[in-house]
């Protein structure tokens, strides 16, 4: 995209970052993490109210991330073409609709459907923020002001702190339905901020002519990508030999997707460019295993603290707070420092240490041991988030910033699917200590793989942190 004069936003390369963009960027980016963290303390009350075991309520987690994993790169590509304003407004409106549906849901099926809609509704926040950062960097001549990026990181980590506690308070005041109703006012404010603050043209690609729209969107490529991802994730949610056809469909759709994209004039995901960018591919793989550990802790450990340890939803939320407080501190301290290799190494080691401590916990452990695990997990929570976004911002094609960012989220949410499936399989009908230990061993294996991918990746020195890309990733 060429630099443009935008009324009220400055027209010279010396102009600073337009801080009027911060409110919609902040709110849009936190819609997903606030729903992710609130549901962690809501699963048990929902299961009790609707008579559903953990293996069924796990779909409330998986449904949101299935929709988001599919929607992020698609919405990101649309943002690359059209700019963030229109996609932001449509997506955040869906958040409000999902909030109403969830509040009024008569059964678990409708509740899961509302989470799917919520997942699509939260798709635009992160890619829109990345696109705005890129467009502002081009307009001002400054590459992603560190202060703005740190503010975004701290906002996401702060919401992650508030989420479990807020969820517990809402459940105490109005029951679990109040946690879904919260999305209605959030969506209204987000839409208003988008209308008032977001520029009408801020895409990273040239605006397409109407006659070329279908070709630019690569609808066949999107459809094949959706078939591949949905069948794969449905299998990961509940792996069983009887569902052998799902990975078969995923493999066939993957082959068809690759064949189509390699010859498409304007591919949805440019596999030639992606295949010629091994560092970015390794970053995506690293994100997957890192978030297997992170989401397993967020959901699996929280369920165990309620059912296996006997805490209330409110107190289970309190136990999570030390993790996010530490993550905020880590984000602030490390956000302006260059380099990602050190962050990722410490982050991987932190995950490994925390998993080892989890293996020592039982229903008779002291509460301070639960807090200790949360404190240790706070270090990788802060470091990995920053380093992964930093890597993608530097490694991705600038003209596909939003879609590359969306694809990072897709890999992260595939990790969340694996985590949700693993937690459900580990716990069965009750989140007891034996199931938690089984989950911890799987988390430990993923943490070791994360460490190995970092140790043997010699390209990380070329992805600098400084003032480039410490945009936050949702928890």
C-alpha positions as CSV (number, residue, x, y, z in Angstrom):
1,X,0.0,0.0,0.0
2,X,1.3,3.4,-0.8
3,X,1.4,6.1,1.9
4,X,-1.7,8.2,1.9
5,X,-2.9,11.4,3.5
6,X,-5.5,10.6,6.0
7,X,-7.4,13.5,7.5
8,X,-6.5,14.1,11.1
9,X,-3.8,11.4,11.1
10,X,-0.9,13.4,9.7
11,X,0.6,13.3,6.2
12,X,4.4,13.3,6.7
13,X,6.9,10.7,7.6
14,X,7.8,12.6,10.7
15,X,4.3,12.3,12.2
16,X,4.0,10.0,15.2
17,X,1.8,7.0,15.6
18,X,-1.9,8.0,15.7
19,X,-2.8,7.2,19.2
20,X,-6.5,7.6,18.4
21,X,-6.2,4.1,16.9
22,X,-5.2,2.6,20.3
23,X,-8.7,2.2,21.8
24,X,-10.2,0.1,19.0
25,X,-6.9,-1.8,18.6
26,X,-6.8,-2.6,22.4
27,X,-10.4,-3.6,22.7
28,X,-10.4,-5.6,19.4
29,X,-7.4,-7.5,20.5
30,X,-8.7,-8.4,24.0
31,X,-12.1,-9.8,22.9
32,X,-10.6,-13.2,22.3
33,X,-8.5,-13.5,25.4
34,X,-11.2,-12.3,27.8
35,X,-13.6,-15.0,26.4
36,X,-10.7,-17.6,26.6
37,X,-9.9,-16.9,30.2
38,X,-13.5,-16.5,31.5
39,X,-14.6,-19.9,30.0
40,X,-11.8,-21.6,32.0
41,X,-13.6,-21.0,35.3
42,X,-17.1,-21.4,33.7
43,X,-16.7,-25.0,32.4
44,X,-17.5,-26.7,35.7
45,X,-20.6,-24.6,36.5
46,X,-21.9,-25.1,33.0
47,X,-21.4,-28.8,33.2
48,X,-23.2,-28.9,36.6
49,X,-26.1,-26.9,35.2
50,X,-26.5,-28.8,32.0
51,X,-25.5,-32.2,33.2
52,X,-22.5,-32.4,30.9
53,X,-19.1,-34.1,31.8
54,X,-15.7,-32.4,31.0
55,X,-15.5,-34.5,27.8
56,X,-18.5,-32.6,26.5
57,X,-17.9,-29.1,28.0
58,X,-14.5,-29.2,26.4
59,X,-16.3,-28.5,23.1
60,X,-17.0,-25.0,24.5
61,X,-13.3,-24.4,24.3
62,X,-12.7,-26.3,21.0
63,X,-15.6,-24.7,19.2
64,X,-14.3,-21.1,19.7
65,X,-10.8,-22.1,18.6
66,X,-12.0,-24.1,15.7
67,X,-13.8,-21.1,14.3
68,X,-11.0,-18.7,15.1
69,X,-8.3,-21.0,13.7
70,X,-10.3,-21.2,10.4
71,X,-11.3,-17.5,10.4
72,X,-8.0,-15.8,11.3
73,X,-6.1,-16.3,8.1
74,X,-9.3,-15.8,6.0
75,X,-10.1,-12.5,7.7
76,X,-6.4,-11.6,7.7
77,X,-6.4,-11.9,3.9
78,X,-9.5,-9.8,3.6
79,X,-7.9,-7.2,5.8
80,X,-4.8,-7.2,3.6
81,X,-7.0,-6.4,0.6
82,X,-9.7,-4.1,2.1
83,X,-8.1,-2.7,5.2
84,X,-9.2,-3.4,8.8
85,X,-12.2,-1.1,9.2
86,X,-14.9,-3.1,7.5
87,X,-13.8,-6.4,8.7
88,X,-13.4,-5.1,12.3
89,X,-16.9,-3.7,12.3
90,X,-18.5,-6.9,10.9
91,X,-16.6,-9.2,13.2
92,X,-17.2,-7.3,16.4
93,X,-20.9,-7.1,15.6
94,X,-20.9,-10.9,15.5
95,X,-19.5,-10.9,19.1
96,X,-22.6,-9.1,20.3
97,X,-24.9,-11.6,18.5
98,X,-23.0,-14.4,20.0
99,X,-23.3,-12.9,23.5
100,X,-27.1,-12.8,23.1
101,X,-27.2,-16.4,21.8
102,X,-25.1,-17.7,24.6
103,X,-27.0,-15.9,27.3
104,X,-30.3,-17.4,26.1
105,X,-29.0,-20.8,25.1
106,X,-31.4,-23.6,26.3
107,X,-28.9,-26.4,26.0
108,X,-25.2,-27.3,25.4
109,X,-25.7,-27.5,21.7
110,X,-26.9,-23.9,21.3
111,X,-24.2,-22.8,23.7
112,X,-21.5,-24.5,21.6
113,X,-23.0,-22.8,18.5
114,X,-22.7,-19.4,20.2
115,X,-19.0,-20.1,20.9
116,X,-18.5,-20.9,17.2
117,X,-20.1,-17.5,16.3
118,X,-18.0,-15.8,19.0
119,X,-14.8,-17.4,17.5
120,X,-15.6,-15.9,14.1
121,X,-16.5,-12.6,15.7
122,X,-13.1,-12.3,17.4
123,X,-11.1,-13.1,14.3
124,X,-10.5,-9.5,13.1
125,X,-8.9,-8.0,16.3
126,X,-5.4,-9.4,16.0
127,X,-4.9,-9.2,12.2
128,X,-6.4,-5.7,12.2
129,X,-3.9,-4.6,14.9
130,X,-1.0,-5.9,12.9
131,X,-2.2,-4.3,9.7
132,X,-2.7,-1.0,11.5
133,X,0.8,-1.2,12.9
134,X,2.2,-1.9,9.5
135,X,0.3,1.0,7.8
136,X,1.3,3.4,10.6
137,X,4.9,2.3,10.2
138,X,4.7,3.2,6.5
139,X,2.9,6.4,7.0
140,X,5.3,7.7,9.8
141,X,8.5,6.1,8.6
142,X,8.9,4.4,12.0
143,X,8.7,0.6,12.3
144,X,6.1,-0.2,15.0
145,X,6.7,2.1,18.0
146,X,7.8,0.1,20.9
147,X,5.6,2.0,23.4
148,X,2.5,1.2,21.4
149,X,3.4,-2.5,21.2
150,X,4.1,-2.7,24.9
151,X,0.7,-1.1,25.6
152,X,-0.9,-3.8,23.5
153,X,1.0,-6.6,25.2
154,X,0.2,-5.3,28.7
155,X,-3.5,-4.8,27.8
156,X,-3.8,-8.4,26.7
157,X,-2.0,-9.7,29.8
158,X,-4.1,-7.5,32.0
159,X,-7.3,-8.9,30.5
160,X,-5.9,-12.3,31.1
161,X,-5.5,-11.4,34.8
162,X,-9.0,-10.0,35.0
163,X,-10.7,-12.8,33.0
164,X,-10.7,-15.6,35.5
165,X,-11.5,-13.3,38.4
166,X,-14.2,-11.5,36.4
167,X,-15.6,-14.9,35.4
168,X,-15.8,-16.0,39.0
169,X,-17.5,-12.7,40.0
170,X,-20.0,-12.8,37.2
171,X,-20.9,-16.4,38.1
172,X,-21.4,-15.4,41.7
173,X,-23.6,-12.5,40.7
174,X,-25.7,-13.8,37.8
175,X,-24.7,-17.4,37.1
176,X,-22.6,-18.7,34.2
177,X,-25.0,-17.0,31.6
178,X,-23.7,-13.6,32.8
179,X,-20.2,-14.5,31.3
180,X,-21.8,-14.7,27.9
181,X,-23.9,-11.5,28.3
182,X,-20.7,-9.6,28.9
183,X,-20.0,-9.7,25.2
184,X,-23.0,-7.5,24.3
185,X,-21.7,-4.3,25.8
186,X,-18.2,-5.1,24.8
187,X,-19.3,-5.5,21.1
188,X,-21.3,-2.2,21.2
189,X,-18.3,-0.2,22.4
190,X,-16.0,-1.9,19.9
191,X,-18.3,-1.1,17.0
192,X,-18.6,2.5,18.1
193,X,-14.8,2.9,18.5
194,X,-14.3,1.3,15.0
195,X,-16.7,3.7,13.4
196,X,-15.2,6.7,15.0
197,X,-11.5,5.9,15.0
198,X,-10.5,3.4,12.3
199,X,-9.3,4.8,9.0
200,X,-11.5,4.0,6.0
201,X,-8.5,2.8,3.9
202,X,-5.6,1.1,5.7
203,X,-5.0,-2.1,3.8
204,X,-1.6,-3.4,3.1
205,X,-2.5,-4.4,-0.5
206,X,-4.0,-2.4,-3.4
207,X,-7.8,-2.2,-3.3
208,X,-9.2,-4.7,-5.8
209,X,-11.4,-3.8,-8.7
210,X,-14.8,-5.3,-8.4
211,X,-14.4,-7.5,-11.5
212,X,-11.3,-9.1,-10.0
213,X,-12.6,-9.6,-6.5
214,X,-13.3,-13.3,-6.6
215,X,-9.9,-14.0,-8.1
216,X,-8.1,-11.8,-5.5
217,X,-9.9,-13.7,-2.7
218,X,-9.1,-17.1,-4.1
219,X,-12.4,-18.6,-2.9
220,X,-11.5,-22.2,-4.1
221,X,-8.3,-22.0,-2.0
222,X,-10.2,-20.8,1.0
223,X,-12.7,-23.6,0.7
224,X,-10.0,-26.3,0.4
225,X,-8.2,-24.8,3.4
226,X,-11.4,-24.8,5.4
227,X,-12.0,-28.5,4.5
228,X,-8.5,-29.4,5.5
229,X,-8.5,-27.6,8.8
230,X,-12.0,-28.5,9.9
231,X,-11.6,-32.2,9.3
232,X,-8.2,-32.2,11.0
233,X,-9.4,-30.2,14.0
234,X,-12.6,-32.3,14.4
235,X,-10.3,-35.4,14.6
236,X,-8.0,-33.7,17.1
237,X,-10.9,-32.8,19.4
238,X,-11.7,-36.5,20.0
239,X,-9.2,-38.8,18.3
240,X,-10.7,-42.3,17.8
241,X,-10.0,-45.1,15.2
242,X,-13.7,-45.0,14.1
243,X,-13.1,-41.5,12.8
244,X,-10.4,-42.5,10.4
245,X,-12.1,-40.8,7.6
246,X,-11.5,-37.3,9.1
247,X,-7.6,-37.4,8.7
248,X,-8.2,-39.0,5.3
249,X,-10.3,-36.0,4.3
250,X,-7.7,-33.7,5.7
251,X,-5.0,-35.3,3.7
252,X,-6.9,-35.3,0.5
253,X,-8.0,-31.6,1.0
254,X,-4.4,-30.8,1.9
255,X,-3.1,-32.2,-1.4
256,X,-5.8,-30.5,-3.4
257,X,-5.1,-27.2,-1.6
258,X,-1.4,-27.4,-2.3
259,X,-2.0,-28.2,-6.0
260,X,-4.4,-25.3,-6.4
261,X,-2.4,-22.7,-4.5
262,X,0.8,-23.5,-6.5
263,X,-1.0,-22.5,-9.7
264,X,-3.4,-19.8,-8.5
265,X,-2.7,-16.3,-9.9
266,X,-3.3,-14.7,-6.5
267,X,-3.2,-17.5,-3.9
268,X,-4.9,-17.3,-0.5
269,X,-1.7,-18.6,1.1
270,X,1.3,-18.2,-1.2
271,X,2.9,-21.6,-0.7
272,X,5.9,-20.7,-3.0
273,X,6.8,-17.8,-0.7
274,X,6.0,-19.7,2.4
275,X,8.0,-22.7,1.3
276,X,10.9,-20.4,0.6
277,X,10.7,-19.0,4.1
278,X,11.8,-21.9,6.4
279,X,12.2,-19.5,9.4
280,X,8.6,-18.6,9.3
281,X,7.5,-22.2,9.0
282,X,9.6,-23.1,12.1
283,X,8.0,-20.2,13.9
284,X,4.5,-21.6,13.1
285,X,5.6,-25.0,14.4
286,X,7.1,-23.5,17.5
287,X,3.8,-21.7,18.2
288,X,1.8,-24.9,17.9
289,X,3.8,-26.8,20.6
290,X,4.2,-23.8,22.8
291,X,0.5,-23.3,23.0
292,X,-0.2,-27.0,23.6
293,X,1.5,-26.4,26.9
294,X,0.0,-23.0,27.5
295,X,-3.6,-23.9,26.8
296,X,-3.3,-27.3,28.6
297,X,-2.4,-25.3,31.7
298,X,-5.1,-22.7,31.3
299,X,-7.9,-25.2,30.9
300,X,-6.7,-28.5,32.3
301,X,-5.0,-27.2,35.4
302,X,-8.0,-24.8,36.1
303,X,-10.5,-27.7,35.9
304,X,-8.3,-29.8,38.3
305,X,-8.1,-26.9,40.8
306,X,-11.9,-26.9,40.9
307,X,-12.7,-30.7,40.8
308,X,-9.5,-32.3,42.0
309,X,-8.4,-29.8,44.6
310,X,-11.9,-28.5,45.5
311,X,-11.6,-24.7,44.9
312,X,-14.6,-22.6,43.9
313,X,-14.7,-21.0,40.4
314,X,-13.8,-17.7,42.0
315,X,-10.8,-19.1,43.9
316,X,-9.7,-21.1,40.9
317,X,-9.6,-17.7,39.0
318,X,-7.5,-16.2,41.8
319,X,-4.9,-19.0,41.5
320,X,-4.5,-18.0,37.8
321,X,-3.8,-14.3,38.6
322,X,-0.1,-14.7,39.6
323,X,0.7,-16.2,36.2
324,X,-0.7,-13.2,34.4
325,X,0.8,-10.7,36.8
326,X,4.2,-12.2,36.2
327,X,3.5,-12.2,32.4
328,X,2.7,-8.5,32.5
329,X,6.0,-7.8,34.3
330,X,7.9,-9.9,31.8
331,X,6.2,-8.2,28.9
332,X,7.1,-4.7,30.2
333,X,10.7,-5.6,31.0
334,X,11.5,-7.6,27.8
335,X,9.2,-5.8,25.3
336,X,11.8,-3.3,24.2
337,X,14.8,-5.6,24.2
338,X,16.1,-6.9,20.9
339,X,16.4,-10.6,20.0
340,X,14.0,-13.5,20.3
341,X,16.2,-16.4,20.8
342,X,16.9,-15.7,24.5
343,X,13.2,-15.1,25.2
344,X,12.2,-18.4,23.5
345,X,14.9,-20.4,25.3
346,X,13.9,-19.1,28.7
347,X,10.2,-19.5,27.8
348,X,10.7,-23.2,26.9
349,X,12.7,-23.9,30.0
350,X,10.0,-22.2,32.1
351,X,7.4,-24.5,30.7
352,X,9.4,-27.5,31.4
353,X,10.1,-26.6,35.0
354,X,6.4,-25.8,35.6
355,X,5.3,-29.1,34.2
356,X,7.8,-30.9,36.5
357,X,6.3,-29.1,39.5
358,X,2.8,-30.1,38.3
359,X,3.8,-33.7,38.6
360,X,4.3,-33.3,42.3
361,X,0.8,-31.9,43.1
362,X,-2.0,-33.9,44.6
363,X,-5.4,-33.0,46.2
364,X,-3.6,-32.7,49.5
365,X,-0.9,-30.2,48.3
366,X,-0.6,-26.8,49.9
367,X,-2.3,-23.9,48.2
368,X,1.1,-22.1,47.9
369,X,2.2,-25.0,45.6
370,X,-0.6,-24.1,43.1
371,X,0.5,-20.5,43.3
372,X,4.1,-21.5,42.6
373,X,3.1,-23.3,39.5
374,X,1.2,-20.3,38.2
375,X,4.1,-18.0,39.0
376,X,6.5,-20.2,37.0
377,X,4.1,-20.4,34.1
378,X,3.9,-16.6,34.0
379,X,7.5,-16.3,32.7
380,X,6.9,-18.3,29.4
381,X,3.5,-16.8,29.1
382,X,5.0,-13.4,28.7
383,X,8.2,-14.3,26.8
384,X,6.8,-16.7,24.2
385,X,3.9,-14.4,23.3
386,X,6.3,-11.5,22.5
387,X,8.9,-13.5,20.7
388,X,6.5,-15.4,18.4
389,X,4.8,-12.1,17.2
390,X,8.2,-10.5,16.8
391,X,9.4,-13.4,14.6
392,X,6.3,-13.3,12.3
393,X,6.4,-9.5,11.9
394,X,10.0,-9.7,10.8
395,X,9.8,-12.9,8.7
396,X,6.5,-12.4,6.9
397,X,5.9,-10.7,3.5
398,X,5.0,-7.1,4.4
399,X,2.2,-7.2,1.9
400,X,0.6,-10.1,3.7
401,X,1.1,-9.0,7.3
402,X,-2.4,-9.5,8.4
403,X,-2.9,-13.0,6.8
404,X,0.5,-14.1,8.1
405,X,-0.5,-12.9,11.6
406,X,-3.8,-14.8,11.2
407,X,-1.9,-17.9,10.2
408,X,0.2,-17.7,13.4
409,X,-3.1,-17.6,15.3
410,X,-4.3,-20.7,13.4
411,X,-1.2,-22.7,14.5
412,X,-1.7,-21.5,18.0
413,X,-5.3,-22.6,18.0
414,X,-4.4,-25.9,16.5
415,X,-2.2,-26.2,19.7
416,X,-5.3,-25.3,21.8
417,X,-7.3,-28.0,20.0
418,X,-4.6,-30.6,20.9
419,X,-4.6,-29.2,24.5
420,X,-8.4,-29.4,24.8
421,X,-8.5,-32.9,23.4
422,X,-5.6,-34.0,25.6
423,X,-7.2,-32.6,28.7
424,X,-10.6,-34.3,27.9
425,X,-8.8,-37.6,27.3
426,X,-6.7,-37.3,30.4
427,X,-9.6,-36.5,32.7
428,X,-12.5,-38.5,31.3
429,X,-15.6,-37.8,33.5
430,X,-13.7,-36.1,36.3
431,X,-10.7,-33.8,36.6
432,X,-8.8,-35.8,39.3
433,X,-5.1,-35.7,40.2
434,X,-4.2,-38.8,38.2
435,X,-5.6,-37.2,35.1
436,X,-3.8,-34.0,35.8
437,X,-0.5,-35.9,36.1
438,X,-1.2,-37.6,32.8
439,X,-1.8,-34.2,31.2
440,X,1.4,-32.8,32.8
441,X,3.5,-35.6,31.1
442,X,2.1,-34.7,27.7
443,X,2.7,-31.0,28.4
444,X,6.3,-31.8,29.4
445,X,6.9,-33.6,26.1
446,X,5.6,-30.6,24.2
447,X,7.8,-28.3,26.2
448,X,10.9,-30.3,25.4
449,X,10.0,-30.2,21.7
450,X,9.6,-26.4,22.0
451,X,13.1,-26.2,23.5
452,X,14.6,-28.4,20.7
453,X,13.0,-26.3,18.0
454,X,14.5,-23.2,19.5
455,X,18.0,-24.6,20.2
456,X,18.5,-25.9,16.7
457,X,17.0,-22.9,14.9
458,X,20.0,-20.8,13.8
459,X,17.8,-18.2,12.0
460,X,16.4,-16.6,15.2
461,X,19.2,-14.1,15.4
462,X,17.8,-12.3,12.4
463,X,14.4,-11.7,14.1
464,X,14.9,-8.8,16.3
465,X,12.6,-7.5,19.0
466,X,13.4,-3.9,19.8
467,X,10.9,-1.7,18.2
468,X,9.6,-4.1,15.6
469,X,7.0,-6.6,16.7
470,X,6.0,-7.3,20.2
471,X,2.3,-7.3,19.4
472,X,0.5,-9.5,21.9
473,X,-0.9,-12.9,21.3
474,X,-4.1,-13.9,23.1
475,X,-3.7,-16.4,25.9
